[in-house]
Amino acid sequence: MSLANSTAAAIRGRRAPWVIFVAALTARLLQIFIVGELPTDDTPDYDEIALNLLSGDGFVSRENWFGFEMYSWRAPAYPFLLAAIYAVFGYTHTAALTVQALIGAATAVVVYDLGRRLHPPSAFLAGGIAAAYEPLIRATSTLSTEPLFILLSVTAVQQLLVGLPSEGRAQGGAIQGGPGRFHWVLCGVITGAAALTRPVGLVLLPVQVGIWYWRDRAEPGRPKVWIRRSLWLSLGIALTITPWTLRNYHIHGQLVPISTHGGFIFARSNAAEPDWKKGGQAWRIDQEFFVSMPTETARNSYWVSQGTDYIRSNPAHYLRLVGERLLRFWYFFESQYNFWFMSLLPFFVAGLARFGSHDRYALLTTFMGVSLAVFCLVLYASVRFRLALEPFFILYASSYIRDHWDRFGAARTRRTLALVLAVNGIVWWQDEALRQTALGFLR
């Protein structure tokens, strides 16, 4: 047996998840200890809340808000994670980033397992790409919600797909037996945890319920399992989120399911001059506004009304903003050309065209579509939002690459890969000139 064949046989076995985990962890630790931390505007808030939790002051931030107390501005999961890390290791960003490296490495393994459930021949390729994918690696070195949210969302999808039979035994969408109620409650708990990291994680609930309903509807003689599964899934979500909702009600005297941040993002995303177009000092709140409206819930209600009123009064401009946000979502120039994303994109599009309508990919396809609709219709379609979907892009891309290999042979696939990488390399080389051209066109 050749060295290449023996290596391939080894990684196809039980060692594959460990190979992917170690490779992903190594890449992320190198990012942390060589490149260092990449600060964001959100980091001080998360830090302050975590330290206040440890000091017994509770889940609250003040320093960024002119001394006004913000009890529910941030979703709770990530600040609690930081507090736990600081409680064990002391106040050190290095420890927090190292934990995020472990989270990122675990994410690559979950992507591998998702590949096994969706398209087994491409599973190791999917996990390998996730391990080496630079945007995911770079996210590890920022103290922000991305690493935790991505792990929870891909894990929720992975667990929701446990009910599908393995490829080769699948017969449409019909599944006899399958996981029981405890499993669907667990799926709800993971989904709820994702929502407590970023509320947009709740999108998974209507998406999965809709898929279950559609499958039952397509088979009239089949027991209505979608109702039972939906109830158990919803129970798991409720068990996870309700304690935090009750805490918010106790503090504010009003219903705040997760956070008071949503109204602000909604209003600032849907305006005559939305903040996502401004740059610089965008997304700031003046002190006078806090003075005139001192409570979180009043501010949140005001922002929701402000955004809603603008959409109603300016439907044509709103539709234009939606179109611009759709372009913004796919934007490939950030601080520099996103070589990795653009190398992945053509294979993702081809994989989506080939596999997107397959029953076993229904959850991924629908989840991506509904998430994109939320980002464009309600929020501001930042590339940060896209990053949470890129592990799913990797799954489609790897499925297509392996399928292309099987249908057309290794030589043709290598030429295709080389061509895509070469084109992106040329664009990367001339990134600044092309960036200015792209920005001019978008303006």
Buried (B, 14 or more C-beta within 10 A) or exposed (E): EEEEEEEEEEBEEEEBBEBBBEBBBEBBBEBBEEEEBBEBEBBBBBBBBBBBBBEEBEBBBBEBBEEBBBBBBBBBBBBBBBBBBBEEEEBEBEBBBBBBBBBBBBBBBBBBBBBBBBBBBBBBBBBBBBBBBBBBBBBBBBBBBBBBBBBBBBBBBBBBBBBBBEBEEBEEBEBEEEBEBEBBBBBBBBBBBBBBBBBBBBBBBEBBBBBBBBBBEEEEEBEEBBEBBBBBBBBBBBEBBEEBBEBBEEBBEBEBBBBBBBBBBBBBBBBEEBBBBEEEEEEEBEEEBBEEBEBBBBBBBBBBEBBBEBBEEBEEBBEEBBEBBBEBBEBBBEEEBBBBBBBBBBBBBBBBEBBBEBBBBBBBBBBBEBBBEBBBBBBBBBBBBBBBBBBBBBBBBBBBBBBBBEEEEEEEBEEBBEEBEEEBEEBBEEBEEBBEEBEEEEE
